[in-house]
């Protein structure tokens, strides 16, 4: 399976799993997707994740999080920077997502981080996605 945009595939699988009320999903693992999962866990959007070996391949298992009323914690995810149209921003241009209710995920020279962390670290980078 040849994927031109593995990050968009990751976000789409999470979005589809939430709509189907799944509690976990498996995705082919990569370091970037693992970092995105780490941020989603740190920010409280997913309950957990782990990287496993299945049939010789690395698999990222993501455990989705729902509220007591069975509402998904993630309302939506949006891919911002795409392979055909990259979006880079400086540290001064990092905006709040959904009035501060969401997060932006950036790849920076200091690694993958949220927009808020990037502002603190004084770095800009490529905006991968917004999550709210």
HUZIBEL-V584999 format. One record per residue. N is the residue number from 0. RES is the residue in one small letter. SS is DSSP state (a for helix, b for strand, c for the rest). PHI is phi in whole degrees, 0 to 359 (999 if undefined). NEAR is the number of other C-alpha atoms within 10 Angstrom. Layout:
n=N res=RES ss=SS phi=PHI near=NEAR
n=N res=RES ss=SS phi=PHI near=NEAR
//
This chain:
n=0 res=x ss=c phi=999 near=3
n=1 res=x ss=c phi=261 near=5
n=2 res=x ss=c phi=255 near=8
n=3 res=x ss=c phi=276 near=11
n=4 res=x ss=c phi=223 near=11
n=5 res=x ss=a phi=297 near=17
n=6 res=x ss=a phi=291 near=20
n=7 res=x ss=a phi=298 near=20
n=8 res=x ss=a phi=298 near=15
n=9 res=x ss=a phi=301 near=18
n=10 res=x ss=a phi=297 near=19
n=11 res=x ss=a phi=295 near=16
n=12 res=x ss=a phi=296 near=15
n=13 res=x ss=a phi=296 near=24
n=14 res=x ss=a phi=301 near=17
n=15 res=x ss=a phi=295 near=12
n=16 res=x ss=a phi=294 near=15
n=17 res=x ss=a phi=294 near=22
n=18 res=x ss=a phi=295 near=11
n=19 res=x ss=c phi=270 near=9
n=20 res=x ss=c phi=61 near=15
n=21 res=x ss=c phi=286 near=14
n=22 res=x ss=c phi=258 near=15
n=23 res=x ss=b phi=211 near=17
n=24 res=x ss=b phi=214 near=17
n=25 res=x ss=b phi=249 near=17
n=26 res=x ss=b phi=224 near=18
n=27 res=x ss=b phi=304 near=17
n=28 res=x ss=c phi=278 near=19
n=29 res=x ss=c phi=212 near=15
n=30 res=x ss=a phi=299 near=10
n=31 res=x ss=a phi=295 near=14
n=32 res=x ss=a phi=295 near=18
n=33 res=x ss=a phi=295 near=20
n=34 res=x ss=a phi=295 near=16
n=35 res=x ss=a phi=297 near=23
n=36 res=x ss=a phi=298 near=23
n=37 res=x ss=a phi=301 near=19
n=38 res=x ss=a phi=295 near=18
n=39 res=x ss=a phi=300 near=22
n=40 res=x ss=a phi=290 near=18
n=41 res=x ss=a phi=300 near=12
n=42 res=x ss=c phi=274 near=13
n=43 res=x ss=c phi=85 near=13
n=44 res=x ss=c phi=273 near=22
n=45 res=x ss=b phi=232 near=23
n=46 res=x ss=b phi=278 near=18
n=47 res=x ss=b phi=191 near=17
n=48 res=x ss=b phi=205 near=19
n=49 res=x ss=b phi=206 near=14
n=50 res=x ss=b phi=260 near=17
n=51 res=x ss=b phi=231 near=15
n=52 res=x ss=b phi=256 near=10
n=53 res=x ss=b phi=225 near=10
n=54 res=x ss=c phi=51 near=7
n=55 res=x ss=c phi=78 near=7
n=56 res=x ss=b phi=244 near=10
n=57 res=x ss=b phi=281 near=14
n=58 res=x ss=b phi=236 near=19
n=59 res=x ss=b phi=262 near=23
n=60 res=x ss=b phi=259 near=19
n=61 res=x ss=b phi=249 near=23
n=62 res=x ss=b phi=259 near=20
n=63 res=x ss=b phi=283 near=23
n=64 res=x ss=c phi=241 near=22
n=65 res=x ss=b phi=233 near=18
n=66 res=x ss=c phi=281 near=8
n=67 res=x ss=c phi=299 near=7
n=68 res=x ss=c phi=274 near=6
n=69 res=x ss=c phi=64 near=9
n=70 res=x ss=c phi=269 near=12
n=71 res=x ss=b phi=293 near=18
n=72 res=x ss=c phi=291 near=16
n=73 res=x ss=c phi=276 near=19
n=74 res=x ss=c phi=281 near=13
n=75 res=x ss=c phi=198 near=15
n=76 res=x ss=b phi=230 near=18
n=77 res=x ss=b phi=225 near=15
n=78 res=x ss=b phi=283 near=17
n=79 res=x ss=c phi=259 near=18
n=80 res=x ss=c phi=274 near=17
n=81 res=x ss=b phi=244 near=16
n=82 res=x ss=c phi=304 near=11
n=83 res=x ss=c phi=274 near=8
n=84 res=x ss=b phi=210 near=8
n=85 res=x ss=c phi=287 near=11
n=86 res=x ss=c phi=240 near=14
n=87 res=x ss=b phi=247 near=18
n=88 res=x ss=b phi=225 near=15
n=89 res=x ss=c phi=277 near=13
n=90 res=x ss=a phi=298 near=17
n=91 res=x ss=a phi=283 near=11
n=92 res=x ss=a phi=261 near=11
n=93 res=x ss=c phi=289 near=20
n=94 res=x ss=c phi=258 near=15
n=95 res=x ss=c phi=282 near=14
n=96 res=x ss=b phi=260 near=14
n=97 res=x ss=a phi=52 near=12
n=98 res=x ss=a phi=62 near=8
n=99 res=x ss=a phi=93 near=11
n=100 res=x ss=c phi=278 near=9
n=101 res=x ss=b phi=242 near=17
n=102 res=x ss=b phi=231 near=24
n=103 res=x ss=b phi=251 near=26
n=104 res=x ss=b phi=249 near=25
n=105 res=x ss=b phi=239 near=29
n=106 res=x ss=b phi=259 near=22
n=107 res=x ss=b phi=235 near=19
n=108 res=x ss=c phi=300 near=10
n=109 res=x ss=c phi=263 near=11
n=110 res=x ss=b phi=111 near=11
n=111 res=x ss=b phi=277 near=22
n=112 res=x ss=b phi=205 near=22
n=113 res=x ss=b phi=281 near=23
n=114 res=x ss=a phi=300 near=26
n=115 res=x ss=a phi=297 near=18
n=116 res=x ss=a phi=295 near=14
n=117 res=x ss=a phi=298 near=24
n=118 res=x ss=a phi=297 near=17
n=119 res=x ss=a phi=296 near=10
n=120 res=x ss=a phi=280 near=13
n=121 res=x ss=c phi=63 near=11
n=122 res=x ss=c phi=231 near=19
n=123 res=x ss=c phi=253 near=21
n=124 res=x ss=b phi=168 near=22
n=125 res=x ss=b phi=269 near=19
n=126 res=x ss=b phi=277 near=24
n=127 res=x ss=b phi=282 near=22
n=128 res=x ss=b phi=199 near=21
n=129 res=x ss=b phi=245 near=20
n=130 res=x ss=b phi=231 near=19
n=131 res=x ss=c phi=211 near=16
//
